[in-house]
Amino acid sequence: MKAGSKRVFQQYVRVDRESVCLGDDCTAPNEKLFPIGKRDKLSDIFRMIAEYLPHMYDVVWAVDSGKKVIGYIVMDMMEQVRYEFCLEDQVFCELDIKALHCSYFHPGSCMYTKGENGVVIEKHPECRTLLDKAKCCMQERFLYELKVKGGGLCIWGEWFGRPHDNFHIVDTVRWEKNEIILRFEEGEALYISNPMGIINEKEQLIIRDARRILWVWYYYGREHTYDNMYVRQYTKSADGKIIRAEGKRCDIRDGDGVVFRPMGENAICFQ
């Protein structure tokens, strides 16, 4: 830096989103780093996010920080975009938010079938709009607090690194009915689909079983870009067979991997 020059203020926010098609599943998590100006407000950030999201008709995107919902992006039938904030439209840097996740809702998101006859049930029938339904669904996602704040990660008895050598500090948690997503301070993320047998204690998080576990990290010491993203993926079939795949995220596809014999009885041990 030359004498007398000033250091330029620069901050980033990491944004990712849910998949909207099979092609998205192959590249998930679909994330991007956005530069934040010193005076940029929440509305400025939402405009950038709206450009990053797939433009679709009659959908709602809920934007959350992993701790709370900060707003919604609504795309109507004419593909017009509007925002609704849960916070005051203030300078974004003052919010101390480093990551945002966008959850996708469409009219079918709140419908499910039940029983052998396939009876269609509507969730939150009291809500008149898709936005109101999305708000109810998002409230369900922040019902629980993760008690353990950091630790080593063991998946099906296999440690990431040597046992208890790596200590991952929890940054944000999204606790849904069918998935738990933990993000960590060094950029790692843990996706646990269909978790069962959850033990949520002060010193540990134990999950007895899961359908799919995806552990994501960036090559340590390198820039957090898609090319530097690595994964370990464990997928459990209906007959109990576990398929494990590991490598660069860009190279791993559904169905990749080899049969893995669990070395422990728990799907997840974080302590």
BADOLO-328776 format. One line per 5 residues: number of its first residue (from 1); their letters; for each residue x, y, z of C-alpha. Coordinates in steps of 0.25 Angstrom, whole numbers, plus 5000, padded with zeros to 4 digits. Layout:
REM BADOLO-328776
NUM = A = X:Y:Z ~ ...
This chain:
REM BADOLO-328776
1 = MKAGS = 5000:5000:5000 ~ 5006:5014:4996 ~ 5009:5024:5007 ~ 4997:5033:5010 ~ 4987:5024:5003
6 = KRVFQ = 4974:5019:5010 ~ 4970:5005:5012 ~ 4957:5003:5004 ~ 4945:4998:5013 ~ 4940:4985:5007
11 = QYVRV = 4930:4975:5013 ~ 4923:4963:5007 ~ 4911:4955:5010 ~ 4910:4940:5006 ~ 4896:4937:5000
16 = DRESV = 4891:4923:4996 ~ 4877:4918:4992 ~ 4869:4905:4991 ~ 4869:4897:4978 ~ 4857:4899:4969
21 = CLGDD = 4861:4888:4959 ~ 4869:4875:4957 ~ 4880:4883:4951 ~ 4881:4892:4963 ~ 4882:4879:4972
26 = CTAPN = 4895:4876:4965 ~ 4902:4889:4968 ~ 4896:4892:4982 ~ 4898:4899:4991 ~ 4897:4910:4980
31 = EKLFP = 4903:4922:4987 ~ 4910:4935:4983 ~ 4918:4946:4990 ~ 4912:4960:4989 ~ 4921:4972:4992
36 = IGKRD = 4914:4981:5002 ~ 4916:4996:5001 ~ 4918:5004:5014 ~ 4905:5012:5012 ~ 4897:5000:5005
41 = KLSDI = 4883:4998:5012 ~ 4875:4986:5014 ~ 4867:4989:5001 ~ 4880:4990:4993 ~ 4884:4976:4997
46 = FRMIA = 4870:4971:4994 ~ 4871:4977:4980 ~ 4884:4969:4978 ~ 4878:4956:4983 ~ 4866:4958:4974
51 = EYLPH = 4875:4958:4962 ~ 4883:4946:4967 ~ 4870:4938:4969 ~ 4863:4930:4958 ~ 4852:4939:4952
56 = MYDVV = 4839:4931:4953 ~ 4824:4934:4954 ~ 4816:4933:4967 ~ 4827:4930:4976 ~ 4832:4935:4990
61 = WAVDS = 4846:4935:4995 ~ 4848:4936:5010 ~ 4862:4942:5013 ~ 4868:4938:5027 ~ 4881:4940:5034
66 = GKKVI = 4881:4926:5040 ~ 4876:4932:5053 ~ 4863:4940:5048 ~ 4856:4944:5036 ~ 4859:4958:5031
71 = GYIVM = 4850:4959:5019 ~ 4842:4953:5007 ~ 4844:4955:4992 ~ 4831:4953:4985 ~ 4830:4950:4970
76 = DMMEQ = 4816:4951:4965 ~ 4809:4945:4953 ~ 4814:4957:4944 ~ 4828:4954:4950 ~ 4828:4967:4957
81 = VRYEF = 4837:4967:4969 ~ 4834:4974:4982 ~ 4840:4973:4996 ~ 4835:4972:5010 ~ 4845:4974:5022
86 = CLEDQ = 4844:4969:5036 ~ 4854:4979:5040 ~ 4855:4994:5038 ~ 4862:4997:5024 ~ 4875:5001:5031
91 = VFCEL = 4890:5001:5027 ~ 4893:4986:5025 ~ 4907:4986:5031 ~ 4901:4990:5044 ~ 4893:4977:5045
96 = DIKAL = 4906:4969:5046 ~ 4900:4958:5036 ~ 4910:4950:5029 ~ 4902:4940:5022 ~ 4887:4939:5016
101 = HCSYF = 4879:4927:5012 ~ 4867:4928:5002 ~ 4856:4918:5004 ~ 4846:4916:4992 ~ 4831:4915:4993
106 = HPGSC = 4821:4913:4982 ~ 4806:4909:4982 ~ 4809:4894:4983 ~ 4819:4896:4995 ~ 4808:4896:5005
111 = MYTKG = 4801:4884:4999 ~ 4803:4869:5003 ~ 4797:4856:5001 ~ 4793:4847:5013 ~ 4789:4833:5014
116 = ENGVV = 4787:4822:5003 ~ 4776:4829:4996 ~ 4786:4841:4994 ~ 4776:4851:5000 ~ 4782:4865:4998
121 = IEKHP = 4784:4873:5010 ~ 4786:4888:5010 ~ 4795:4894:5021 ~ 4791:4907:5028 ~ 4778:4908:5021
126 = ECRTL = 4775:4920:5029 ~ 4785:4928:5021 ~ 4779:4936:5009 ~ 4792:4938:5001 ~ 4805:4930:4998
131 = LDKAK = 4813:4941:5006 ~ 4805:4938:5018 ~ 4807:4923:5017 ~ 4822:4925:5015 ~ 4822:4933:5028
136 = CCMQE = 4816:4922:5035 ~ 4825:4912:5030 ~ 4837:4920:5033 ~ 4832:4922:5047 ~ 4833:4906:5049
141 = RFLYE = 4848:4906:5045 ~ 4853:4914:5057 ~ 4846:4907:5068 ~ 4858:4900:5074 ~ 4872:4905:5079
146 = LKVKG = 4884:4897:5077 ~ 4891:4895:5090 ~ 4905:4891:5086 ~ 4913:4903:5081 ~ 4925:4896:5075
151 = GGLCI = 4932:4883:5074 ~ 4938:4872:5065 ~ 4929:4865:5055 ~ 4928:4850:5053 ~ 4919:4844:5042
156 = WGEWF = 4915:4830:5043 ~ 4927:4828:5052 ~ 4937:4835:5042 ~ 4943:4847:5047 ~ 4946:4860:5039
161 = GRPHD = 4961:4860:5042 ~ 4967:4853:5054 ~ 4957:4850:5066 ~ 4954:4863:5073 ~ 4966:4870:5066
166 = NFHIV = 4957:4880:5058 ~ 4948:4889:5066 ~ 4937:4895:5057 ~ 4929:4907:5063 ~ 4915:4908:5060
171 = DTVRW = 4911:4921:5053 ~ 4896:4919:5049 ~ 4886:4908:5050 ~ 4873:4905:5042 ~ 4865:4894:5049
176 = EKNEI = 4854:4889:5039 ~ 4844:4877:5041 ~ 4852:4870:5030 ~ 4866:4876:5030 ~ 4876:4882:5039
181 = ILRFE = 4886:4892:5034 ~ 4898:4896:5042 ~ 4908:4907:5037 ~ 4921:4909:5043 ~ 4930:4921:5045
186 = EGEAL = 4941:4916:5035 ~ 4930:4914:5024 ~ 4927:4899:5026 ~ 4913:4895:5025 ~ 4906:4882:5029
191 = YISNP = 4893:4878:5023 ~ 4885:4866:5030 ~ 4873:4861:5022 ~ 4862:4854:5030 ~ 4869:4853:5043
196 = MGIIN = 4864:4843:5053 ~ 4867:4841:5068 ~ 4872:4854:5071 ~ 4879:4857:5085 ~ 4881:4872:5086
201 = EKEQL = 4890:4874:5099 ~ 4899:4885:5104 ~ 4912:4877:5101 ~ 4907:4869:5088 ~ 4898:4867:5077
206 = IIRDA = 4895:4853:5074 ~ 4886:4849:5062 ~ 4884:4834:5061 ~ 4880:4833:5047 ~ 4878:4841:5034
211 = RRILW = 4875:4839:5020 ~ 4886:4848:5014 ~ 4897:4856:5020 ~ 4905:4866:5012 ~ 4918:4872:5019
216 = VWYYY = 4923:4884:5011 ~ 4936:4891:5013 ~ 4945:4900:5005 ~ 4960:4896:5003 ~ 4966:4903:5015
221 = GREHT = 4975:4915:5012 ~ 4968:4917:4999 ~ 4957:4927:4994 ~ 4943:4923:4997 ~ 4939:4920:4982
226 = YDNMY = 4931:4909:4976 ~ 4944:4903:4970 ~ 4950:4902:4984 ~ 4938:4895:4990 ~ 4939:4881:4995
231 = VRQYT = 4929:4871:5000 ~ 4926:4858:5007 ~ 4913:4852:5004 ~ 4906:4840:5010 ~ 4893:4835:5005
236 = KSADG = 4885:4824:5011 ~ 4876:4815:5003 ~ 4863:4809:5007 ~ 4870:4795:5010 ~ 4880:4802:5019
241 = KIIRA = 4892:4803:5009 ~ 4901:4815:5011 ~ 4908:4821:4999 ~ 4919:4831:5001 ~ 4925:4841:4992
246 = EGKRC = 4936:4851:4994 ~ 4943:4861:4985 ~ 4941:4875:4979 ~ 4926:4879:4979 ~ 4927:4882:4964
251 = DIRDG = 4931:4867:4961 ~ 4921:4860:4971 ~ 4907:4856:4965 ~ 4895:4848:4971 ~ 4898:4834:4971
256 = DGVVF = 4913:4835:4971 ~ 4921:4828:4982 ~ 4924:4814:4988 ~ 4918:4806:4998 ~ 4922:4811:5012
261 = RPMGE = 4922:4802:5025 ~ 4918:4811:5037 ~ 4929:4811:5047 ~ 4919:4816:5058 ~ 4905:4814:5061
266 = NAICF = 4901:4829:5060 ~ 4899:4837:5047 ~ 4904:4849:5054 ~ 4912:4852:5066 ~ 4916:4867:5068
271 = Q = 4923:4869:5081
